[in-house]
Amino acid sequence: MSATAYAQGLAKTAANHVPLTPLNFLDRTADVYPQRTAIVHGSFRQTWAETRERCYRLASALARAGIQAGDTVSIIAPNTPAMLEAHFGVPLSGAVLNAINCRLDADGIAFILRHGECKLLLVDREFASLVRRALQGLPHPPRVIDINDLEAPTGTALGDTDYESFLAGGDPAFPGRWPADEWSPIALNYTSGTTGDPKGVVPSHRGTYLMSLLQMTDWALPRAPVYLWTLPMFHANGWCFTWAVTAAAGTHVCLRKVTAANVFAAIEEHGVDHFCAAPIVLAGIAGTPGDQRRPLPRRVRVLTAGSPPPAAVLEAVGAMGFEVDHVFGITEISGTAISCAWQDGWDELPASQQSRLKARQGVRAAALEAVRVADPDTLVPVPRDGASSGELLIRGNTVMMGYLKNPGATAKAFSGGWFHTGDVAVMHADGHLQITDRSKDVIISGGENISSVEVEEVLYQLTGVLHAAVVAQPDGKWGEVPCAFVELKAAAPAITEADVMAFCRERLAHFKCPRRVIFTDLPKTATGKIQKFRLRALAGSREAITQLAQ
């Protein structure tokens, strides 16, 4: 048979080719499990049938309000039912969902609204005064709709109507505006600001669909998980778990404020068996005083990603009974497509060694096409020796479409046909990669590279340390040296700078040890990442001085 025979009569049709989108998950779950609980929010309960109706009402109301396909609709809210509904209702109207970090300042919010060209803004009333300040500087402010969440603190009205009234004007029979091409934007997610330079990441319907299925398979979500929203939904659309948990016909347990006490209460009261959390959240759980801890009534699985988690924290939460899986994610790939795939025989290892293995980011998921640790310029992979450093490069169908209105940054990020993460990593002999630093966080002292993560790992071993971060500070002799910022637990014993330095000198080469220790509450993003650019400014690093001069 000639190859050309396969080019005849085998075209795409409506029967065999439908654009991929995670929006389809809503209809399937509501059709199959209409009376199953979809959302828990304090005393509030909502079924999947009710959730579908509200999402289509939202889509219809947006269309009736003049929102066109491709318009940006923003939302500023914590993890609430309205935020989850927006993940379906906004794109079902044909618009692009822009979930904004509610912990930003007014200037940061104003920048996003202006840069993203927001046409309509949904605002939880807790943040009304903040958003009012942000809107004052906009030449063309968007229409505002108030969200009166049942658990929100009292706040003044900002919009011309409220969310429930707006939905009431929508048609639950609205058919939705579905993407004609799966290579269409579904969301606009701004980077978290750990570098001080947020960019608008644009994921596609196709990419988020595939990432949702990847999350279900790589973490092996069971049927009907009870998922606690400790991870902000505004962070890369909750790593696509907004859509993945829906596809699994699970229950979304909303949480306005993430504290260790609230996590333990939700596990006990709502049957929570899954949640995602940054390492800094796990550190808070591990540091919970014994009299405030509650025994786990069931198996509770945790997915952690963000900054590299300290092995000491992983060991501590593991000892409490949590089953922790470590993964790597970044906004530009819509979620966590690299995970520490547990190997046969590792369960028999000592707990401390298991924690060190779990601290590795791991290997690519089956639905991610390629991962490489390589020289960022030549793209030549580094040796698999666990010591040679390179940049983590990724290639696959969950990678973003690009940065909004920033072709230069997009081209740089995709240089050589790979997405350049900016993370410095090593590759171990077994093929598991491990991130050792962000490229900008490597400290070069006297010509020697110092991994800030390595020093932080040691600091976390010191009794009483809750959070730690290490950055560079200028030094007349060595160029730069490590400066440690330490946040202590509430009931920690007295610890001095000399104590920290002595502890490090017993465990690290002396040139890697901090030359200065500052005790303070560490600045963090909403997802728990420590904002090292602020710490570098406090330490007076050369990079911070350069940024301030620009």
BELPERA-V440293 format. One line per field, one symbol per residue. ss: DSSP state (A for helix, B for strand, O for the rest). psi: psi as a letter, one per 30 degrees, with the letter a starting at -180 (. if undefined). A space follows every 50 residues. Layout:
ss = ???
psi = ???
This chain:
ss = OOAAAAAOOOOOOOOOOOOOOOOAAAAAAAAAOOOOBBBBBOOBBBBAAA AAAAAAAAAAAAAAOOOOOOOBBBBBOOBOAAAAAAAAAAAAOOOBBBBB OOOOOAAAAAAAAAAOOBBBBBBBAAAAAAAAAAAAOOOOOOBBBBBOOO OOOOOOOOOOBBAAAAAAOOOOOOOOOOOOOOOOBOBOBBOOOOOOOOOB BBOBAAAAAAAAAAAAAAOOOOOOOBBBOOOOOOOAAAAOAAAAAAAOOO BBBOBOOOOAAAAAAAAAAAOOOBBBBOAAAAAAAAOOOAAAOOOOOOOO BBBBOOOOOOAAAAAAAAAOOOBBBBBBBBAAAOBBBBBOOOOOOAAAOO AAAAAAAAOOOBBBOOOOOBBBBBOOOOOOBOOOOOOOOBBBBBBOOOOO OBBOOOAAAAAAAOAAAOBBBBBBBBBOOOOOBBBBBBAAAOBBBOOBBB OAAAAAAAAOOOOOBBBBBBBBBBBOOOBBBBBBBBBBOOOOOOOOAAAA AAAAAOOOOAAAOOOBBBBOOOOBOOOOOBOAAAAAAAAOOAAAAAAAAO
psi = klffefgkghlklfegjkkkkfffeeeeeeeehegkkekkjbfkkkleee eeeeeeeeeeeeefggklkflkklkjlajleeeeeffeeefffflkkjjk jfglleeeeeeeeeefhkfkkkkkffgeeeeeeeffgkeiklkkkkjikf gklkllkeaflleeeeefgljfgkfljkkfkfhkkfljjklfgffgikkj kjlleeeeeeeeeeeeeefiklkhljkkiekkffjhhhggfeeeeeegha kjjljekjleeeeeeeeeeggkfklkkleeeeeeefgkkefflkkkflkj kkkklblkkkeeeeeefefffkjkkklklkefggajgkljjklkffffll eeeeeeeffkeblklfgkekkkjlkfefgkklkiggekkakjkkklffkl eakkhieeeeeeegkgglkjfgkkllklfggklkkflkeffkkjjhfkkk jeeeeeeeeffkkfkekkkklkkkkfefdllkkkkkkllegklkkleeee eeeeffflkeffkkfkkkklkkkllfggkkifeeeeeefhleeeeeeff.
